[in-house]
């Protein structure tokens, strides 16, 4: 099943209540937050209402919150190959 990966790029501050309501219906409350919704005409219509504020792509599988966090986690910068014996 295909999903829309929707990320809020621009803030809705100062925009009409109708636009803010559409973002709330999509589950987007803060900038740079990502949600997944199944590909459906109703969701596509909501996306079209606020397309200037969003980044949208189509993916095959929705990721969990834990998987999204693991993707965003930066490289630690070092690796411990072998512990020193004491």
N, CA, C and O atoms as CSV, one atom per row, in Angstrom:
chain,resi,resn,atom,element,x,y,z
A,1,UNK,N,N,0.846,-1.175,0.000
A,1,UNK,CA,C,0.000,0.000,0.000
A,1,UNK,C,C,0.890,1.237,0.000
A,1,UNK,O,O,1.888,1.280,0.720
A,2,UNK,N,N,0.549,2.222,-0.783
A,2,UNK,CA,C,1.340,3.450,-0.888
A,2,UNK,C,C,0.875,4.476,0.144
A,2,UNK,O,O,-0.289,4.515,0.544
A,3,UNK,N,N,1.830,5.300,0.553
A,3,UNK,CA,C,1.564,6.339,1.543
A,3,UNK,C,C,2.120,7.675,1.067
A,3,UNK,O,O,3.097,7.724,0.319
A,4,UNK,N,N,1.484,8.759,1.509
A,4,UNK,CA,C,2.045,10.091,1.351
A,4,UNK,C,C,2.937,10.370,2.553
A,4,UNK,O,O,2.512,10.194,3.695
A,5,UNK,N,N,4.152,10.797,2.309
A,5,UNK,CA,C,5.029,11.268,3.386
A,5,UNK,C,C,4.945,12.787,3.342
A,5,UNK,O,O,5.428,13.408,2.395
A,6,UNK,N,N,4.334,13.393,4.363
A,6,UNK,CA,C,4.031,14.820,4.369
A,6,UNK,C,C,4.842,15.495,5.469
A,6,UNK,O,O,4.767,15.100,6.632
A,7,UNK,N,N,5.621,16.519,5.097
A,7,UNK,CA,C,6.435,17.272,6.046
A,7,UNK,C,C,6.029,18.735,5.981
A,7,UNK,O,O,5.936,19.309,4.896
A,8,UNK,N,N,5.785,19.338,7.136
A,8,UNK,CA,C,5.449,20.757,7.198
A,8,UNK,C,C,6.742,21.571,7.118
A,8,UNK,O,O,7.580,21.496,8.017
A,9,UNK,N,N,6.903,22.340,6.057
A,9,UNK,CA,C,8.123,23.109,5.822
A,9,UNK,C,C,7.973,24.552,6.302
A,9,UNK,O,O,8.885,25.102,6.919
A,10,UNK,N,N,6.833,25.159,6.021
A,10,UNK,CA,C,6.609,26.560,6.382
A,10,UNK,C,C,5.543,26.654,7.457
A,10,UNK,O,O,4.625,25.835,7.514
A,11,UNK,N,N,5.672,27.659,8.306
A,11,UNK,CA,C,4.742,27.846,9.408
A,11,UNK,C,C,3.412,28.415,8.914
A,11,UNK,O,O,3.350,29.063,7.869
A,12,UNK,N,N,2.357,28.163,9.674
A,12,UNK,CA,C,1.029,28.665,9.336
A,12,UNK,C,C,0.666,29.899,10.149
A,12,UNK,O,O,-0.493,30.313,10.156
A,13,UNK,N,N,1.632,30.490,10.830
A,13,UNK,CA,C,1.372,31.682,11.628
A,13,UNK,C,C,0.927,32.810,10.704
A,13,UNK,O,O,1.581,33.090,9.699
A,14,UNK,N,N,-0.172,33.447,11.040
A,14,UNK,CA,C,-0.674,34.565,10.251
A,14,UNK,C,C,-1.548,34.154,9.084
A,14,UNK,O,O,-2.048,35.016,8.361
A,15,UNK,N,N,-1.744,32.877,8.884
A,15,UNK,CA,C,-2.598,32.412,7.791
A,15,UNK,C,C,-4.025,32.231,8.310
A,15,UNK,O,O,-4.237,32.153,9.520
A,16,UNK,N,N,-4.998,32.162,7.410
A,16,UNK,CA,C,-6.393,32.027,7.842
A,16,UNK,C,C,-6.634,30.762,8.667
A,16,UNK,O,O,-5.889,29.786,8.576
A,17,UNK,N,N,-7.690,30.807,9.467
A,17,UNK,CA,C,-8.055,29.676,10.313
A,17,UNK,C,C,-8.332,28.422,9.489
A,17,UNK,O,O,-8.081,27.308,9.949
A,18,UNK,N,N,-8.845,28.599,8.281
A,18,UNK,CA,C,-9.159,27.461,7.418
A,18,UNK,C,C,-7.891,26.678,7.082
A,18,UNK,O,O,-7.895,25.447,7.089
A,19,UNK,N,N,-6.814,27.395,6.790
A,19,UNK,CA,C,-5.541,26.748,6.470
A,19,UNK,C,C,-4.990,26.046,7.700
A,19,UNK,O,O,-4.500,24.921,7.607
A,20,UNK,N,N,-5.067,26.695,8.839
A,20,UNK,CA,C,-4.582,26.086,10.074
A,20,UNK,C,C,-5.397,24.840,10.425
A,20,UNK,O,O,-4.862,23.875,10.970
A,21,UNK,N,N,-6.688,24.868,10.112
A,21,UNK,CA,C,-7.543,23.705,10.354
A,21,UNK,C,C,-7.174,22.519,9.470
A,21,UNK,O,O,-7.218,21.371,9.913
A,22,UNK,N,N,-6.812,22.797,8.220
A,22,UNK,CA,C,-6.396,21.727,7.316
A,22,UNK,C,C,-5.107,21.087,7.819
A,22,UNK,O,O,-4.964,19.864,7.787
A,23,UNK,N,N,-4.168,21.910,8.285
A,23,UNK,CA,C,-2.921,21.359,8.819
A,23,UNK,C,C,-3.175,20.515,10.062
A,23,UNK,O,O,-2.559,19.464,10.241
A,24,UNK,N,N,-4.079,20.975,10.917
A,24,UNK,CA,C,-4.421,20.206,12.114
A,24,UNK,C,C,-5.080,18.882,11.725
A,24,UNK,O,O,-4.834,17.858,12.362
A,25,UNK,N,N,-5.912,18.897,10.688
A,25,UNK,CA,C,-6.570,17.673,10.242
A,25,UNK,C,C,-5.556,16.675,9.682
A,25,UNK,O,O,-5.745,15.463,9.793
A,26,UNK,N,N,-4.490,17.184,9.085
A,26,UNK,CA,C,-3.434,16.303,8.587
A,26,UNK,C,C,-2.520,15.810,9.712
A,26,UNK,O,O,-1.732,14.885,9.512
A,27,UNK,N,N,-2.624,16.422,10.887
A,27,UNK,CA,C,-1.798,16.006,12.011
A,27,UNK,C,C,-0.474,16.741,12.094
A,27,UNK,O,O,0.460,16.271,12.745
A,28,UNK,N,N,-0.385,17.903,11.433
A,28,UNK,CA,C,0.849,18.682,11.424
A,28,UNK,C,C,0.687,19.880,12.349
A,28,UNK,O,O,-0.162,20.740,12.114
A,29,UNK,N,N,1.500,19.936,13.401
A,29,UNK,CA,C,1.395,21.019,14.366
A,29,UNK,C,C,2.659,21.867,14.438
A,29,UNK,O,O,2.589,23.061,14.730
A,30,UNK,N,N,3.802,21.265,14.177
A,30,UNK,CA,C,5.073,21.994,14.251
A,30,UNK,C,C,5.833,21.861,12.942
A,30,UNK,O,O,5.628,20.910,12.187
A,31,UNK,N,N,6.704,22.811,12.681
A,31,UNK,CA,C,7.533,22.755,11.483
A,31,UNK,C,C,8.465,21.552,11.532
A,31,UNK,O,O,8.876,21.110,12.605
A,32,UNK,N,N,8.785,21.037,10.367
A,32,UNK,CA,C,9.699,19.910,10.171
A,32,UNK,C,C,9.187,18.605,10.779
A,32,UNK,O,O,9.970,17.680,10.996
A,33,UNK,N,N,7.911,18.519,11.051
A,33,UNK,CA,C,7.299,17.273,11.501
A,33,UNK,C,C,6.803,16.502,10.289
A,33,UNK,O,O,6.333,17.096,9.318
A,34,UNK,N,N,6.905,15.205,10.342
A,34,UNK,CA,C,6.513,14.350,9.229
A,34,UNK,C,C,5.415,13.398,9.673
A,34,UNK,O,O,5.483,12.811,10.752
A,35,UNK,N,N,4.404,13.253,8.827
A,35,UNK,CA,C,3.335,12.294,9.056
A,35,UNK,C,C,3.151,11.461,7.793
A,35,UNK,O,O,3.543,11.871,6.700
A,36,UNK,N,N,2.552,10.297,7.958
A,36,UNK,CA,C,2.265,9.413,6.832
A,36,UNK,C,C,0.762,9.197,6.762
A,36,UNK,O,O,0.118,8.905,7.770
A,37,UNK,N,N,0.206,9.345,5.552
A,37,UNK,CA,C,-1.209,9.089,5.320
A,37,UNK,C,C,-1.335,8.210,4.082
A,37,UNK,O,O,-0.553,8.359,3.143
A,38,UNK,N,N,-2.305,7.295,4.061
A,38,UNK,CA,C,-2.492,6.466,2.871
A,38,UNK,C,C,-2.900,7.325,1.669
A,38,UNK,O,O,-3.562,8.353,1.815
A,39,UNK,N,N,-2.495,6.884,0.499
A,39,UNK,CA,C,-2.864,7.601,-0.726
A,39,UNK,C,C,-4.365,7.451,-0.915
A,39,UNK,O,O,-4.888,6.352,-1.101
A,40,UNK,N,N,-5.043,8.601,-0.860
A,40,UNK,CA,C,-6.503,8.617,-0.947
A,40,UNK,C,C,-6.908,9.980,-1.501
A,40,UNK,O,O,-6.240,10.973,-1.210
A,41,UNK,N,N,-7.971,10.060,-2.282
A,41,UNK,CA,C,-8.375,11.347,-2.855
A,41,UNK,C,C,-8.665,12.430,-1.809
A,41,UNK,O,O,-8.390,13.605,-2.052
A,42,UNK,N,N,-9.213,12.054,-0.656
A,42,UNK,CA,C,-9.508,13.050,0.377
A,42,UNK,C,C,-8.230,13.652,0.942
A,42,UNK,O,O,-8.156,14.860,1.167
A,43,UNK,N,N,-7.234,12.823,1.170
A,43,UNK,CA,C,-5.956,13.323,1.682
A,43,UNK,C,C,-5.273,14.174,0.616
A,43,UNK,O,O,-4.670,15.199,0.932
A,44,UNK,N,N,-5.366,13.755,-0.635
A,44,UNK,CA,C,-4.769,14.529,-1.726
A,44,UNK,C,C,-5.415,15.906,-1.829
A,44,UNK,O,O,-4.731,16.887,-2.121
A,45,UNK,N,N,-6.717,15.993,-1.593
A,45,UNK,CA,C,-7.402,17.286,-1.611
A,45,UNK,C,C,-6.941,18.191,-0.487
A,45,UNK,O,O,-6.784,19.396,-0.685
A,46,UNK,N,N,-6.719,17.621,0.698
A,46,UNK,CA,C,-6.213,18.419,1.818
A,46,UNK,C,C,-4.801,18.924,1.517
A,46,UNK,O,O,-4.464,20.067,1.826
A,47,UNK,N,N,-3.988,18.069,0.917
A,47,UNK,CA,C,-2.623,18.475,0.570
A,47,UNK,C,C,-2.658,19.629,-0.430
A,47,UNK,O,O,-1.873,20.570,-0.315
A,48,UNK,N,N,-3.547,19.564,-1.393
A,48,UNK,CA,C,-3.629,20.610,-2.419
A,48,UNK,C,C,-4.034,21.955,-1.824
A,48,UNK,O,O,-3.651,22.998,-2.355
A,49,UNK,N,N,-4.797,21.954,-0.735
A,49,UNK,CA,C,-5.214,23.206,-0.099
A,49,UNK,C,C,-4.042,23.947,0.535
A,49,UNK,O,O,-4.071,25.173,0.638
A,50,UNK,N,N,-3.007,23.217,0.961
A,50,UNK,CA,C,-1.876,23.839,1.665
A,50,UNK,C,C,-0.546,23.435,1.029
A,50,UNK,O,O,0.464,23.330,1.724
A,51,UNK,N,N,-0.538,23.210,-0.273
A,51,UNK,CA,C,0.640,22.673,-0.956
A,51,UNK,C,C,1.863,23.580,-0.856
A,51,UNK,O,O,2.990,23.096,-0.966
A,52,UNK,N,N,1.671,24.882,-0.649
A,52,UNK,CA,C,2.804,25.805,-0.556
A,52,UNK,C,C,3.575,25.636,0.746
A,52,UNK,O,O,4.724,26.068,0.845
A,53,UNK,N,N,2.958,25.013,1.743
A,53,UNK,CA,C,3.570,24.874,3.069
A,53,UNK,C,C,4.213,23.511,3.282
A,53,UNK,O,O,4.902,23.311,4.282
A,54,UNK,N,N,4.007,22.572,2.369
A,54,UNK,CA,C,4.372,21.179,2.596
A,54,UNK,C,C,5.418,20.680,1.614
A,54,UNK,O,O,5.602,21.232,0.530
A,55,UNK,N,N,6.097,19.618,2.028
A,55,UNK,CA,C,6.906,18.806,1.128
A,55,UNK,C,C,6.265,17.423,1.143
A,55,UNK,O,O,6.115,16.815,2.203
A,56,UNK,N,N,5.887,16.928,-0.038
A,56,UNK,CA,C,5.144,15.676,-0.119
A,56,UNK,C,C,5.882,14.717,-1.042
A,56,UNK,O,O,6.351,15.104,-2.112
A,57,UNK,N,N,5.980,13.466,-0.615
A,57,UNK,CA,C,6.503,12.417,-1.484
A,57,UNK,C,C,5.683,11.160,-1.244
A,57,UNK,O,O,5.027,11.022,-0.211
A,58,UNK,N,N,5.724,10.255,-2.195
A,58,UNK,CA,C,4.982,9.011,-2.084
A,58,UNK,C,C,5.955,7.890,-1.768
A,58,UNK,O,O,6.949,7.706,-2.471
A,59,UNK,N,N,5.669,7.140,-0.711
A,59,UNK,CA,C,6.532,6.041,-0.288
A,59,UNK,C,C,5.715,4.756,-0.224
A,59,UNK,O,O,4.487,4.788,-0.161
A,60,UNK,N,N,6.408,3.637,-0.242
A,60,UNK,CA,C,5.730,2.348,-0.224
A,60,UNK,C,C,5.281,1.939,1.172
A,60,UNK,O,O,4.264,1.263,1.328
A,61,UNK,N,N,6.047,2.352,2.198
A,61,UNK,CA,C,5.750,1.899,3.550
A,61,UNK,C,C,5.866,3.071,4.511
A,61,UNK,O,O,6.792,3.874,4.398
A,62,UNK,N,N,4.946,3.177,5.446
A,62,UNK,CA,C,4.994,4.222,6.464
A,62,UNK,C,C,6.006,3.827,7.531
A,62,UNK,O,O,6.083,2.660,7.915
A,63,UNK,N,N,6.783,4.798,8.010
A,63,UNK,CA,C,7.760,4.551,9.058
A,63,UNK,C,C,7.163,4.873,10.420
A,63,UNK,O,O,6.305,5.748,10.538
A,64,UNK,N,N,7.614,4.170,11.439
A,64,UNK,CA,C,7.171,4.453,12.796
A,64,UNK,C,C,7.959,5.647,13.327
A,64,UNK,O,O,8.932,6.080,12.710
A,65,UNK,N,N,7.533,6.173,14.472
A,65,UNK,CA,C,8.241,7.292,15.086
A,65,UNK,C,C,9.671,6.894,15.438
A,65,UNK,O,O,10.591,7.698,15.289
A,66,UNK,N,N,9.864,5.667,15.902
A,66,UNK,CA,C,11.195,5.188,16.267
A,66,UNK,C,C,12.102,5.115,15.033
A,66,UNK,O,O,13.272,5.494,15.102
A,67,UNK,N,N,11.571,4.634,13.916
A,67,UNK,CA,C,12.363,4.558,12.681
A,67,UNK,C,C,12.734,5.947,12.183
A,67,UNK,O,O,13.851,6.154,11.707
A,68,UNK,N,N,11.812,6.903,12.285
A,68,UNK,CA,C,12.119,8.280,11.866
A,68,UNK,C,C,13.216,8.871,12.749
A,68,UNK,O,O,14.102,9.570,12.259
A,69,UNK,N,N,13.156,8.591,14.043
A,69,UNK,CA,C,14.171,9.103,14.963
A,69,UNK,C,C,15.539,8.506,14.644
A,69,UNK,O,O,16.548,9.210,14.688
A,70,UNK,N,N,15.581,7.219,14.325
A,70,UNK,CA,C,16.839,6.570,13.977
A,70,UNK,C,C,17.437,7.141,12.688
A,70,UNK,O,O,18.658,7.235,12.559
A,71,UNK,N,N,16.595,7.516,11.751
A,71,UNK,CA,C,17.077,8.114,10.501
A,71,UNK,C,C,17.701,9.479,10.769
A,71,UNK,O,O,18.718,9.823,10.167
A,72,UNK,N,N,17.101,10.259,11.667
A,72,UNK,CA,C,17.597,11.607,11.953
A,72,UNK,C,C,18.812,11.614,12.868
A,72,UNK,O,O,19.507,12.627,12.949
A,73,UNK,N,N,19.089,10.507,13.562
A,73,UNK,CA,C,20.196,10.459,14.520
A,73,UNK,C,C,21.523,10.641,13.779
A,73,UNK,O,O,21.797,9.912,12.825
A,74,UNK,N,N,22.353,11.604,14.202
A,74,UNK,CA,C,23.627,11.831,13.516
A,74,UNK,C,C,24.641,10.746,13.846
A,74,UNK,O,O,24.498,10.013,14.824
A,75,UNK,N,N,25.668,10.660,13.007
A,75,UNK,CA,C,26.765,9.742,13.218
A,75,UNK,C,C,27.514,10.160,14.480
A,75,UNK,O,O,27.778,11.351,14.648
A,76,UNK,N,N,27.871,9.229,15.382
A,76,UNK,CA,C,28.510,9.628,16.641
A,76,UNK,C,C,29.889,10.240,16.447
A,76,UNK,O,O,30.368,10.935,17.343
A,77,UNK,N,N,30.541,10.012,15.320
A,77,UNK,CA,C,31.847,10.618,15.075
A,77,UNK,C,C,32.998,9.735,15.510
A,77,UNK,O,O,34.145,10.024,15.171
A,78,UNK,N,N,32.733,8.671,16.249
A,78,UNK,CA,C,33.779,7.746,16.673
A,78,UNK,C,C,33.162,6.367,16.890
A,78,UNK,O,O,31.950,6.231,17.055
A,79,UNK,N,N,34.013,5.358,16.885
A,79,UNK,CA,C,33.565,3.996,17.127
A,79,UNK,C,C,34.559,3.332,18.073
A,79,UNK,O,O,35.767,3.518,17.925
A,80,UNK,N,N,34.075,2.570,19.035
A,80,UNK,CA,C,34.921,1.811,19.947
A,80,UNK,C,C,35.095,0.426,19.334
A,80,UNK,O,O,34.146,-0.355,19.251
A,81,UNK,N,N,36.336,0.130,18.901
A,81,UNK,CA,C,36.597,-1.162,18.275
A,81,UNK,C,C,36.838,-2.255,19.296
A,81,UNK,O,O,36.375,-3.383,19.130
A,82,UNK,N,N,37.557,-1.923,20.342
A,82,UNK,CA,C,37.868,-2.934,21.333
A,82,UNK,C,C,38.050,-2.234,22.678
A,82,UNK,O,O,38.755,-1.230,22.774
A,83,UNK,N,N,37.422,-2.763,23.692
A,83,UNK,CA,C,37.542,-2.178,25.025
A,83,UNK,C,C,38.922,-2.486,25.604
A,83,UNK,O,O,39.478,-3.556,25.357
A,84,UNK,N,N,39.468,-1.551,26.371
A,84,UNK,CA,C,40.763,-1.726,27.006
A,84,UNK,C,C,40.583,-2.561,28.273
A,84,UNK,O,O,39.717,-2.272,29.099
A,85,UNK,N,N,41.399,-3.588,28.414
A,85,UNK,CA,C,41.321,-4.435,29.606
A,85,UNK,C,C,41.981,-3.719,30.768
A,85,UNK,O,O,42.992,-3.039,30.588
A,86,UNK,N,N,41.422,-3.867,31.949
A,86,UNK,CA,C,41.976,-3.189,33.125
A,86,UNK,C,C,42.482,-4.157,34.140
A,86,UNK,O,O,42.979,-3.749,35.189
